[in-house]
Amino acid sequence: MAAGVNGARLAISFDVGGTFTDFVVVDLNAGDVVGRHKVLTNAAFPARGVLRGWRELIEQGFAPGQVELAVHSTTLVTNSVIERKGAVTALVTTRGFRDILELGREQMYDIYDLFAPPPEPLVPRSHRLEINERTTRDGSALTTPAQADLDTLIAELRELGVDAVAIAFLHSYRNTAHEALVAEAVREHLPDVQVSLSADVAPVAGEYERFSTVAADAFAKPAVAAYVAELGKALEELGVSSDLHLMMSSGEIASAATAVERPIRLLESGPASGAIAAAFYGQLAGHPDVLSLDMGGTTAKACVIERGAPEMAQLLEAARVRRFMKGSGLPIVAPVVDLIEIGAGGGSIAHRDELGLLKVGPESAGADPGPACYGLGGTTPTVSDANLALGYLNPDYFLGGEITLDASAANAAVALLGTELDLDPTATAWGIHRVVNENMAAAARVHIIERNRDPRSLAVIAFGGAGPAHAVAVARLLGSPTVIFPPGAGVASALGGLVAPIAFSAGRTFLTRLDSADWQHIGTLFDELETEAAREVASAGVDPGDITYRRWAEMRLEGQYHEIEVALPTHNPSAADLLEIRAAFERAYTARYGRMLAGLPIEALQWRLTATGPERAVELRRQALGAGDVTTAAKGTRPVYFGGDDSWIETTVYDRDKLAAGMAFAGPAIVEERESTAVIHPGNNARIDEYGSLIVDLA
């Protein structure tokens, strides 16, 4: 999209993905998107890729002095944990508990593999130090660390030469005094060492999960602090005077200072931004209940969105031994958009397995060397190579013509795999395309059904560089009736940073039955949570008078293991609210499990609060629906393969930027825009709605 807007007040969101870095520019006066951009991610030095994109936007006419808001989604923490490229970290814990990180829950994630390796702790045993201290489960201090023990600890840390220290004591979520005492000593004697306290990072019950979370937080903290400082300085040198904000895993925006203080909350920063953007576009299209399908160059992410908001979770996994096997990773306690990651992206590598079958992923060619068609040295066949061979992609219009795809290299890579499979090149490419579609549909179907939803009741909203090429086929496999392609689908996830509010969530563990709860203690707990959350939101520039609060709790029937989220009154709850809270639990329980088990006591485990700033005023420009001649948007035709009896079909190719509101056409069709290409199969009808989204109604 062309661009600079004279005199405009600009907001820019940029999302660093595994293959591409996406940019979206919004005019704050008009509330409309005025610029979109995409550059290859610099995996080794992500800040360099970011700055390249900023410079190219400036060359397009966007003056850095006009930027009043800059929001960043990053993969830095994810990559740091997965690649084990974090700080030299020590864990300080209660004497006798240094091995919690390795003992875990003593559960096998693969019951059929007796030799399945457990996830390796981020902190080696030699760097896990113990100290004499003890707090009971009710928060009473039994043994306070002595000065001699603190002196010994400091000497050990100095000898290890650590860059970061994670402090995690038994039951510290009930009493933080001992962790604070040790932290004060470390900061006094080792001022250059970053410190993370489990009572700050994850104040919840469950030693393994809490210890794992604070270890990961400390492990990533020095790199995040350095990266944010470097990026902030570079933007300032470009002439950008606005503060830098970051997207958290929860889909909330936070100040750079908050993100640096709790870097583990950036773990799912990019995918969260995509889910928020999908909810925004779904609402505009009249579909508050959708399945978000964000398929980029490395992976695909799916998320169920209900009533205009993505579902949330409080626990996720990082650095899985087997990337897509639940339980094989490090548990992380942090508020996160509840999504599923699928090993399906444009760079996913196709191969012949040991049984002679065609498989796709989960390994990816990434951005370097990338698919064979990128011409950067890749030789293995990928999904993008197959899509090019099938005619879905225009080799001369990738990134608007900035990159010319090498069709001969793609065809050669696909043909070589075909030789191994005893298939001709077209059948091989079609097989790659179909297998990756089936992979995404199967994973999404389980994700949807686990949430007691019917896939046929959800529209699919597709974005990411590769998503629009696969969405119609995936939706058909799911039985979904509608597919929505937002404008600028290839970079749509970046918009999430500009429609999400500044917010912060905090929580505490306090296990109690509702019928015997100490409501005075719960009120005090919520007062503390409100103070903490308000402080973080205010630090991002929100006026305290504009902050609203939401309270909720994680509850279960007594004796059960899994909790569900239950909304609480807007004020601190009391015994007078018991009937209302019980009714809310019963509604949530029935919605999740289909029926309510009557007569069992209800207990609450986690009490949580979210402080939220004002909603952002980003409203896409509404266009009048017309009956324009769709042929004016046609770029020409090319042969495209759709399988079945139709085989290769001469297919009309449309320029997305020339499709106006109200225009309609029937498949087969290819719709090209700079950042992505939408594939519409035969028999389906497409139209442009009043907000510029391409809506496909499946036959």
N, C-alpha and C positions, 0 to 999 in steps of 0.2 A: 504494500500500500504506500503510495507516495505521501510526501509528507510534511515537512515542517509547517507549523501553524503560528503565524506572527501574533505576538501578544498573548498567546495561550498560556494557561497555567497547566503544567504537565505533571503526570504521574507515570512512572515507568516501573514495570515489574519484569524481572528477568529470572528465568528458571534454568539451572544447569542440569542437564540430563546426562545419561551415559554416553550418548552419541552427539546430541545437538544441545546448544544453548539457545533458548527462546526468549524473545522480547515482545512485550505489548506496551503501547503508549496510549494513555487516555488523556483527553482534554478535560480538565476538571471543571471548566466553565460550562461546556456543553454536555459533559458526562458521557462522552462518546469515544470509542476507540478510533484513534487517528493514525496509528502506526503499528506495524507488525514486522518482525525481523527474526532471522534464524541464522546461526553460524555453527560450524563444527566445534564441539567441545574439545578443549585442550586437556586431555586426561591427566597429564603430568603436572600441568600448571593451570588449573581451572580459571584463576583470576585473569590470566592472559587472554583466554577465550572470551571472558566477560568484557574486558576492556576493548577487545577488537570489535565486539558488537556495539558497544557504546560509541566508539569512534565512527563506525559506519552509520549509526543513527544520526550523529552530529553532522556527518557529510550529507545526509538526506535533508538537513535543514532544521533539526530539532536542537534548539539552543540549550546548552546545559544550564544556563542561568534561569531558564523557565521551569526547571524541574523542582517541584515542591514536595514530592514523595517518591522514594525509591524503595522498592520491596524486592527481596531476594529469596529465592528457593534454591537450596543447595544439596548436593550429594556428598559433601565433604565428610560428614560424620559417618555416613554409611560406608563410604570407601575406606575411611580410616580403620573402621572396625573389621570390615571384611578382609582387607589386605594386611591387617595387623601392622599398619604404619602409623602408630600413634606414639605417645610419649613413653619414656621410661617411667613406669608407674609402680608405686608401692601401695599395698593395702595394709592399713593398721586396724586390727580387730581385737576383740575380747580374747584373752588367753584361752586356748583350747579350741578355737573356731577358725583357725587359718585355712583349714581344708574344706570349708563350706563350698567354695567355688568349684571344687572338683567332685565333692560328694553329690551336690545338686539334690535332686529328688530321688535319685537311685532308680530311675525309670528308664527302660529301653524305648527309644523312639521307633525301632524296627524290631518287633518281637520275633521275626523270622531270621534275623542276622545276629548270631551270638557274638560276632566280632565287630559289630557296628561301633565305630569310634565315637566317644562323647565329644562335645564341643570343648576345645582347649581354652582354659581361662585366659583372659587378657593379661593377668598379672601372674607371673611364674611363682612357684612356691618359695623360691629364694628371696622374693621381694614381698612376701606376705609376713608381716611382723605382728607379734602379739604384745599386749600390755595388760597388766593387772588392773582390771576394772570389772564391775558387774552392776547391772540394773535389773530389777525384777520385772516380771510381766505387767505389774500394775504401775511401774514407773518409779518405784522406790530405789534409792541409791544404796547399794550394799557396800561396794568397794570403789572408792574414788582414786584415780591414778595419782601416785605419789610423785613428788618432784624428782626423786632419784630415777624413777622409771621413765619420766619424761626426758630427762637428760640422756639416759641410755638410748631412748628411741631416736632422739635428734641425732646422736652420734651415728647410729646405724643408718639412718636415712642419708646423712651426709656421705658416709662411706659408699653407699650404693649409687650415689650420683643421680638421684631421681629428678625428673622434671615435674612430676605430679604425684600427689598423695590422695588416696581415697580412704576415708575414715568411716568404718561401719562397725558399730557395737550392737551387742544383743539388746533388744527391746529399746533401742534409742528413739524409736518413733513415739514412745510414751514419755521419755525424758531425754532431752537433747544436751543436758549439761556436760556430760563426760566427753561427747564428741566436740562440743564447743571448746572445752578446756584444752584438748589435744590440738585442735586446729589453731588456737591462739598461740600455743607454743611453737608449732611448725612455722606459722607466719612470722613470728618474731625472730626465730633463728635462721630460717631458710626463706627469706623474703621473695626470692625469684622462683620458688616452687608453687605451682598451682595446687589448690586444695579443694576437694569435694567432700561434703558431709552427706551421709545417707539420710540423716534427719531433714536435710534441705531438699535433696534430689528426689528421694522416694520414701517419704515417711509412712510406710505401710508395714503391716505384719508380713512375715515370710522372709526368713533370713536369706535364703538362697537368691530369691528374686531381688531383694533390696541390695545385697552385696554385689550381685552381678551388675545391677544398674549403676551403682555409684562407681564401680571399677571402670565401666565403659565411659561414664561421664568424665572421670579424671583422665582416662587414656586419651580422649579426644580433645580435652580442654586447651592445652597449649597450642595445638594446630589451629583450632577454631579462633582462638584469641589473636594469633598471628595473622591468619587469613582475613578476618574481619578488619583488623587494623590496616593491613596492606590494601585491601579493597577500598576502605573508607578514604585512605590517603590518596589513592589513585583517582578516585572519583572527584575528590576535592581539587586535585591538580587539573582535572579536566574542566573544572568550573562549576561542578555540581555542589551546591551549598546545603541541600536538604540532608537531614539525618537519614541513615540507612536503617531500614527495618527488615526483619527476617520472618519468613513463614515457618511456623512450628508444625510438628507432626499432627497436632490437633486441629489444623486448619485455622489457627489463630495467629494474628500478627503480633510480634513483640519487638521491642527496641533491641538494638544491637547489644546493648549492655546486658539485657536479660538473657539473650541467646548465648552470649559468651559465658555468663554465670551458670547456665544450665544447658550445655551443648547437646546433651543426650536427647533433648526435646526437638532437635533438628533431624533426628534419624530418618523420618519419613517426610521431610519437608516438601520435596518435589511432588510425590504422589498426592499428598494432602492438598496441595494447590490445585491439582487437576480435578480432584473430587469437588472442591468448592466451586470451581469454574463450571463443572458439569451441572451442579445444583442450580447455579445462576441461569445458565442457558436453558435448562429443562423448565424452569419456572416461566421464562419468557415464551417458550413454545407451548405452554399450557399443559406440561407434563411434570407435575411435582414428584411423581414416583418414576424413577428411571434407574437403569443400570448404566453406570459410567464405565466406558471402555476406553482406556488410555493406552494406546499401543505406540511405543516409540521405537528407537533403533535397537534397544537392548532387551527390554521386557515389556509385558503388558500388565496393566493394573485394572482390576474390576472392583466396583464399589456399589452397593445398594444404597440408593438415595430415596428416602421416604419423606413425604410432606415438605419437600424442598430442602432437606438437610441430610448429610451423610450420617450413617450410623457411626457411633464412637466405641472405642475399646480402651481399656486401661493397661493392657499387657500386649507386648509384641515380642518377636524374636529377631535377633540379628546374627549375622555370620553363621548361617546354618552349615553344618558339615555336608548335608545333602540339601541343596538350596531350596527345594520345594517340598521338603518333608517336615511336617510339623513336629516339634519337639527336639529337633536336631541342632537348635541354635541356642544362643545366649538369651535368657529371658530379660526383658527390659520393661520396667514399670514406668509408664509415662502415658498421658492422654494422647490418643492417636486415632485418626480416621480409620475405621474398620474396613480394610480392603484386602484383596488377595492379589499376590504377585504371581504372574504366569511366565514361564520361560518361553515367551513368544514375542519377538520383535523383528524389525526389518533386518537386523543383523544376525538373527538366529541361524545357526549353521545346520544344514541338512546333511545326513549321513546314512550309511547302511549299517545296521546294528549286527550283533553276532548271530542273530537268527535270519539275517538276510532281508529284514524289513526296513522300510523307509522311516526314519525318525527325523524330527526337527527340534533343535534345541536340547537342553537349555543353554548350551554353550553359545556364546555370541562373538561375532567378529568385532563388535563395538565400533568405535570411530577410527581406530588404528589397529590393524590395517583396513578394517571395514570390509563390506561386501566386495566381491570381485569387480562389480560394475563401478565402484568408486575410483578405480585406477590408482589406488594407493598401496598396492602390493598384495592385497588379499587374493587368494586363489580358490578358497573353498566356497561351494554354492550356499547361498543364503536365501532367506525369504525375499529380500529385495531383488536379488538376481532372478528368482523365479517370476516375480511380478513383472519385471522388465521383459523377460522372455515371453510372457503371456500377453504382452501388449498393454498392460495396465498403466505402465509408466512411460512418460515421454522422455527419451534420453537427452533431448535438447532443452527440457524445461524443468530440470531438477533444481530446486531452490531458485525458480524463476530464470533458469539458464545460467546461474552463477557457476554451477558444476555440470559438466557434460558427462553423462553416464556412458560407460564403455559396454555397449551391447554385445560386442563380439566376446569380451572377457566373460560376461555373464552367461552367454550361451555356451561357451567352452566349459565353464565350471559346471553348469547344469548337465551338459552332455556327458562329461566325465563321470558324474554320479550315475547317470542313466546307464552307462556301460556296465557299472558294477551291479545295477539292479535289473539289467536286461530290459530296459525301457527306452523308447525313443525320447528325444529331448523335450518334446511338448508334453508327453505323458509324465515325464519326470517333474517338469515345472508345475504341472497341474496337481501332481501328487503332493509336492511341497506345499502348495497353496492350500490344498484341502486338509492336509494333516495339521498345519498350524491353526486352521479354523476350528477343527475338531478339538484340538488341545485347549483353545480358549473357551469354546462352548462348554466342554466338559467341566472345566474348572469353575467357570461362572455359574453353571447350573447347580453344582454342589454348594457354592457360596450363597446363592439365592435361597435354595431350599432349606439350608441350615438356619435361615432367618425366617422360616415359616412363610415364605412368599412363593408365588407362582410365577415362573419366568414369563409366562404368557400375559401377565398383567403389567409388565414393565416395558416401557419404550427403551431403546438402546440409544445412548448419546455417545457418539464416537469422535475421538480427536487424537492428537499425536501425529507424528509424521507418517506412521504406517497404518493407524487405525482406520481411516476412511476407506482404504483399499480392501478391508476385510469385514467391515461391520455388517453389511447387508447379508453376507453369507453366514456370519455368526448369529445374527438375529434370526435368520430362518431356522438354523439348527436349534435355537432356544424356543422358537415359537413366538417370539416377540412380534407385535403387529407393526411397529413403527421404528424407524431409525432417524435420528436427528444429527445432522452435521452442522455445528455452529460455524459462523463466519470465521475465517482464519483458523480452521480446525487444527492445522499443523502446529500452531503455537498457542492454542486455546488454554492450555493448562496454566500458562503464565498469567492469564487474567485473574486467576484465583487470588493472587496476592493483592489485587486492587479492589476486589469485591468482598473480601473477608474483613471483619472488624478487628481492631486492636483488642485483644482479650488475653486473659490469663486464668488458668484453672489450677486450683490447689485442693488438696485432700488430706485426710487423716484417717487412721484406723482406730475404731472404737467398737468392739464387738458387744452387742447387747440385744436382748429380746425387746421388741417394741412394747409389750405389755408390762415390762418392768424397767423401762429405760430411765436413766437419770437425765431428764430433759434440761436441767440446769447446766450440767456438764456439757451436754450437746450444744447448748446455746453459747457457752464460753468458747467451745471449739470453733463454732461458726464465726464468732467475733474475731478469733485469731486468723481464720482463713480469709475473712473479708479484709482485714488489715493487710495481710500479705499480698493478696491478689490486687487490691486497689493500689498498693505501692508500685507494683510492677506495671500496671496499666498507665498510671500517672507518669511513670518514667518514660513512656513512649509518646508523651505529649497530650494525653487526654485530660481534660478538665475534670477534677473529682466530681463535680456536680453533674457531669454527663455520663457517669458510670452506672450501669444497671447490674443487678446481681441475680444469679440463678443458683438455687440450692437443689441438690439431689443426693441420693444415697444408693449404695449397692446393697441389695437385700436378697434374701433367699428364705425358703422354708427351712426350719430347724432340721439339721441332719443332712441337708443337701450340700453339694460341693460348689456349684456354679451360682454366681449372683447375677441379678438383672438390675438395670438402672431404673430407679423410681423417682419421679419428680416430687419435690417437697414444696410447701408453701413459700411464698416470696419472703416471708419473715422467718426469724428463728423459730423452728417448730417447738411445740409444747404438747403436754398431755391432751390439751383441748383439740389438737389436730389429729389425734390418733385414728379416728374413724375415717377421716379424709385420706390419711396416709395409707391405711390398710386397703381402702378402695382403689387407690392408685396402684398399689402393688398387685392387687388381683387383676386389674385391667392389663398391666404390663405382663404379668405371668401368663394370662390367657392368650394374649397376642403372640407371645413367644412359643408357648408349648401346646396351645390349642384347648386346654381345659385347666381348671383350677382344682387343686387338691384341698378340699375343705377340712377344717378342724385342726390343722397343724399350726404351731406358733410361727411367727415371722421374726427373723432376726436381721439386723443390719450390721454390716462389717465395715464399710468405708463411707465416710461422710464427705461430700465434695461441694465446692462452690466455684462458680465462674464469674469473674468480673468482666464486663464487656463495654467497650466504648460505642459511640454512635455508629450507625450503619453508614457505609460509604455510598455516596450519591453517584454511582456509575449506572447510567441508564442508556442502553444502546438507542441510537436514533431510530425512531419508529417511522417506517415508510408506508406510504399509501399503497394499498393493493391495487395493482393495475392489470391490464390484460395485454402487456407488451408482446411483441413478436420475439419468441424465444430463438428464432433463427439468427437474430442479430448477435447472439452470444456464442454461436457455433464457430469453432476454430477450424473445423474440417472433420475428416473421418480417418480411422485407421482400423486394421483388422485386430480384433481382440478375441481371446479364447475364453469361452464360458463353460466348456465341457459338455458332456451329453451329446445328443444328436445334433445340436446346433453348431458344435465345433467352433471354427473361426467365424466371426461375424463382423462385417464392416460396421463400425460403431461411431456414432457422432460424438465428438469431443467438444465440451463447452468450456468457456472461459468464466470461471466463478465470479470474477469482478464485474462481468457484464450481465450477470443474471439478476434481474430486478424483482422486487416483491410482486407476487402474483403470477409470475411466469411458471409454466408447468410443462412437463415433457414426460415421455414414457421411456423405460429402459428397453434395450441396453443403452447405456450412456457412460461416458467418462467425464468427470467434472474436475478440471485442473485449476489449482491456485498455486501460488508461489511455494507454500510450505507443505502441501499435501495433495493427494489425488483421491477422489471418491470414485468408487466403482459401483455402478448401479446395474444389477443383473436384469436380463430379459423378463418381462411380465410385471415389473414393479413401476409404480407411478411416483414421480418426484415433483416437488413444488417449492417455491421460495416463499417463506412467510414474511410478515411485516417487519421482523427484526433481522432479516437477512439469513436466517438459518435454512439450510436445505433439508426438507422433510421428505422422507421416502416412506410411502405406504406399501407394505409388502402384500403381494397377491396371495 
